[in-house]
Structure formats: C-alpha cells, structure tokens
Amino acid sequence: MDLSTFKKRLEVTNSFYTKPEGFVADFRLIFQNCAEFNEVRKVGTLSGFVGLTASEVAAAGMKVKAYFEDLLRNLYPERMFPVQPSSWSENDNPEFTDDWDDDFV
C-alpha cells in the first residue's frame, strides 16, 4: 500500500472503503511498508535487545503513525481496530506481477 493508491481509494468517484476497518488496515499498512522499506532495525548487544534505530523517513513515518493512532482512539474511543490483512491485492495494480523486478539491472 502506498499513498497514491490510498488517495485513489478515497476519491469521491471510488467507494472502495465501506467500513472504517478497511480504511484503518490500509492506513496502517502504509506505515508498515514505510518501516520495512526505510531501515527500521532492532539494535541490541550480546546481552539483549536495546531498542530500534530508524532512518529519517522511517522515524517520520513512526511519528505520523502514532499521531494517527491517537486520532483514531479519540474518534472511536469505544472501538478497537485489530490488525488485519490489507484489503490491497495485486489486482489493484495491473503493472505488478511476480516478475516485476526481472528487468532491473
């Protein structure tokens, strides 16, 4: 999931999200992808886990995610949004195939 796909799903002409759960799942996936592709790593010593280190982009993503989660709790104080699989599929992007990186040199 990326911001441009998310934006398309929010357009008035596209009624993709019918329930808040799908919206929340996709929004969270944006930040999971941000962390995965922008170097969030666990750091530690031989004696154990110390914390996380992150690139500037990943750190900004984590801050925006925390802000989103705060807003979500304020908007839906009595509701929990469990982590769900994304509603995104490969069919949403016809250019994406399992061999999409074969042409990379």
Phi and psi in degrees as GROMACS dihedral restraints (atoms count N, CA, C in turn):
[ dihedral_restraints ]
;  ai    aj    ak    al  type     phi  dphi    fc
    3     4     5     6     1  -135.7    20    10
    4     5     6     7     1   169.7    20    10
    6     7     8     9     1   -64.7    20    10
    7     8     9    10     1   -35.4    20    10
    9    10    11    12     1   -68.4    20    10
   10    11    12    13     1   -39.7    20    10
   12    13    14    15     1   -65.0    20    10
   13    14    15    16     1   -43.3    20    10
   15    16    17    18     1   -60.8    20    10
   16    17    18    19     1   -43.9    20    10
   18    19    20    21     1   -60.8    20    10
   19    20    21    22     1   -43.5    20    10
   21    22    23    24     1   -60.3    20    10
   22    23    24    25     1   -37.9    20    10
   24    25    26    27     1   -70.5    20    10
   25    26    27    28     1   -18.9    20    10
   27    28    29    30     1   -92.9    20    10
   28    29    30    31     1    -8.9    20    10
   30    31    32    33     1   -63.9    20    10
   31    32    33    34     1   148.9    20    10
   33    34    35    36     1   -58.1    20    10
   34    35    36    37     1   -35.9    20    10
   36    37    38    39     1   -75.5    20    10
   37    38    39    40     1    -7.1    20    10
   39    40    41    42     1  -122.3    20    10
   40    41    42    43     1   113.9    20    10
   42    43    44    45     1   -99.6    20    10
   43    44    45    46     1    55.2    20    10
   45    46    47    48     1   -67.8    20    10
   46    47    48    49     1   -46.9    20    10
   48    49    50    51     1   -89.0    20    10
   49    50    51    52     1   115.1    20    10
   51    52    53    54     1  -103.2    20    10
   52    53    54    55     1   -15.9    20    10
   54    55    56    57     1  -137.4    20    10
   55    56    57    58     1   152.2    20    10
   57    58    59    60     1   -64.0    20    10
   58    59    60    61     1   -24.4    20    10
   60    61    62    63     1   -59.9    20    10
   61    62    63    64     1   -42.2    20    10
   63    64    65    66     1   -66.2    20    10
   64    65    66    67     1   -41.6    20    10
   66    67    68    69     1   -59.7    20    10
   67    68    69    70     1   -49.1    20    10
   69    70    71    72     1   -63.7    20    10
   70    71    72    73     1   -43.3    20    10
   72    73    74    75     1   -61.0    20    10
   73    74    75    76     1   -45.3    20    10
   75    76    77    78     1   -68.6    20    10
   76    77    78    79     1   -38.8    20    10
   78    79    80    81     1   -63.8    20    10
   79    80    81    82     1   -42.1    20    10
   81    82    83    84     1   -64.8    20    10
   82    83    84    85     1   -36.1    20    10
   84    85    86    87     1   -63.4    20    10
   85    86    87    88     1   -33.7    20    10
   87    88    89    90     1   -56.3    20    10
   88    89    90    91     1   -43.0    20    10
   90    91    92    93     1   -78.5    20    10
   91    92    93    94     1   -28.8    20    10
   93    94    95    96     1   -63.6    20    10
   94    95    96    97     1   -44.2    20    10
   96    97    98    99     1   -64.5    20    10
   97    98    99   100     1   -40.2    20    10
   99   100   101   102     1   -58.2    20    10
  100   101   102   103     1   -46.2    20    10
  102   103   104   105     1   -66.4    20    10
  103   104   105   106     1   -41.9    20    10
  105   106   107   108     1   -66.9    20    10
  106   107   108   109     1   -40.7    20    10
  108   109   110   111     1   -98.4    20    10
  109   110   111   112     1     4.8    20    10
  111   112   113   114     1  -130.8    20    10
  112   113   114   115     1    38.8    20    10
  114   115   116   117     1    58.9    20    10
  115   116   117   118     1    60.5    20    10
  117   118   119   120     1   -97.7    20    10
  118   119   120   121     1   120.7    20    10
  120   121   122   123     1  -130.7    20    10
  121   122   123   124     1   149.0    20    10
  123   124   125   126     1   -79.2    20    10
  124   125   126   127     1   139.1    20    10
  126   127   128   129     1  -122.3    20    10
  127   128   129   130     1   151.7    20    10
  129   130   131   132     1  -168.1    20    10
  130   131   132   133     1  -176.4    20    10
  132   133   134   135     1  -120.9    20    10
  133   134   135   136     1  -178.8    20    10
  135   136   137   138     1   -61.7    20    10
  136   137   138   139     1   -24.7    20    10
  138   139   140   141     1   -86.7    20    10
  139   140   141   142     1    -8.0    20    10
  141   142   143   144     1   148.4    20    10
  142   143   144   145     1  -177.2    20    10
  144   145   146   147     1   -69.7    20    10
  145   146   147   148     1   132.7    20    10
  147   148   149   150     1  -106.3    20    10
  148   149   150   151     1   -43.2    20    10
  150   151   152   153     1   170.2    20    10
  151   152   153   154     1  -159.0    20    10
  153   154   155   156     1  -115.9    20    10
  154   155   156   157     1   147.5    20    10
  156   157   158   159     1  -121.4    20    10
  157   158   159   160     1   145.4    20    10
  159   160   161   162     1  -144.1    20    10
  160   161   162   163     1   150.8    20    10
  162   163   164   165     1   -69.5    20    10
  163   164   165   166     1   170.8    20    10
  165   166   167   168     1   -60.7    20    10
  166   167   168   169     1   -41.3    20    10
  168   169   170   171     1   -65.8    20    10
  169   170   171   172     1   -45.6    20    10
  171   172   173   174     1   -63.9    20    10
  172   173   174   175     1   -39.6    20    10
  174   175   176   177     1   -63.4    20    10
  175   176   177   178     1   -42.0    20    10
  177   178   179   180     1   -64.0    20    10
  178   179   180   181     1   -41.2    20    10
  180   181   182   183     1   -60.7    20    10
  181   182   183   184     1   -40.8    20    10
  183   184   185   186     1   -65.5    20    10
  184   185   186   187     1   -35.8    20    10
  186   187   188   189     1   -68.2    20    10
  187   188   189   190     1   -42.7    20    10
  189   190   191   192     1   -66.1    20    10
  190   191   192   193     1   -38.4    20    10
  192   193   194   195     1   -62.5    20    10
  193   194   195   196     1   -43.8    20    10
  195   196   197   198     1   -62.1    20    10
  196   197   198   199     1   -40.5    20    10
  198   199   200   201     1   -63.5    20    10
  199   200   201   202     1   -44.5    20    10
  201   202   203   204     1   -59.3    20    10
  202   203   204   205     1   -45.3    20    10
  204   205   206   207     1   -63.2    20    10
  205   206   207   208     1   -37.4    20    10
  207   208   209   210     1   -64.0    20    10
  208   209   210   211     1   -46.4    20    10
  210   211   212   213     1   -61.5    20    10
  211   212   213   214     1   -40.2    20    10
  213   214   215   216     1   -62.8    20    10
  214   215   216   217     1   -43.7    20    10
  216   217   218   219     1   -63.3    20    10
  217   218   219   220     1   -36.6    20    10
  219   220   221   222     1   -71.5    20    10
  220   221   222   223     1   -37.2    20    10
  222   223   224   225     1   -74.1    20    10
  223   224   225   226     1   -38.4    20    10
  225   226   227   228     1  -125.7    20    10
  226   227   228   229     1    70.7    20    10
  228   229   230   231     1   -64.5    20    10
  229   230   231   232     1   -25.9    20    10
  231   232   233   234     1   -98.9    20    10
  232   233   234   235     1     6.8    20    10
  234   235   236   237     1  -121.1    20    10
  235   236   237   238     1   140.3    20    10
  237   238   239   240     1  -107.2    20    10
  238   239   240   241     1   141.7    20    10
  240   241   242   243     1  -117.7    20    10
  241   242   243   244     1    92.6    20    10
  243   244   245   246     1   -66.0    20    10
  244   245   246   247     1   155.5    20    10
  246   247   248   249     1   -65.4    20    10
  247   248   249   250     1   128.8    20    10
  249   250   251   252     1  -126.2    20    10
  250   251   252   253     1   162.0    20    10
  252   253   254   255     1   -64.4    20    10
  253   254   255   256     1   149.5    20    10
  255   256   257   258     1   -67.3    20    10
  256   257   258   259     1   155.3    20    10
  258   259   260   261     1   -87.4    20    10
  259   260   261   262     1     3.8    20    10
  261   262   263   264     1   -77.4    20    10
  262   263   264   265     1   145.9    20    10
  264   265   266   267     1  -140.0    20    10
  265   266   267   268     1   164.2    20    10
  267   268   269   270     1   -60.8    20    10
  268   269   270   271     1   -25.8    20    10
  270   271   272   273     1   -66.4    20    10
  271   272   273   274     1   -20.0    20    10
  273   274   275   276     1   -70.2    20    10
  274   275   276   277     1   -22.0    20    10
  276   277   278   279     1  -129.7    20    10
  277   278   279   280     1    97.7    20    10
  279   280   281   282     1   -64.5    20    10
  280   281   282   283     1   -16.9    20    10
  282   283   284   285     1   -78.8    20    10
  283   284   285   286     1   -13.6    20    10
  285   286   287   288     1   -87.6    20    10
  286   287   288   289     1   121.8    20    10
  288   289   290   291     1  -135.6    20    10
  289   290   291   292     1   171.0    20    10
  291   292   293   294     1   -70.6    20    10
  292   293   294   295     1   -10.6    20    10
  294   295   296   297     1  -112.9    20    10
  295   296   297   298     1    26.1    20    10
  297   298   299   300     1   -59.7    20    10
  298   299   300   301     1   -26.4    20    10
  300   301   302   303     1   -97.9    20    10
  301   302   303   304     1     5.7    20    10
  303   304   305   306     1   -63.3    20    10
  304   305   306   307     1   -27.8    20    10
  306   307   308   309     1   -86.9    20    10
  307   308   309   310     1    -3.6    20    10
  309   310   311   312     1   -70.2    20    10
  310   311   312   313     1   130.2    20    10
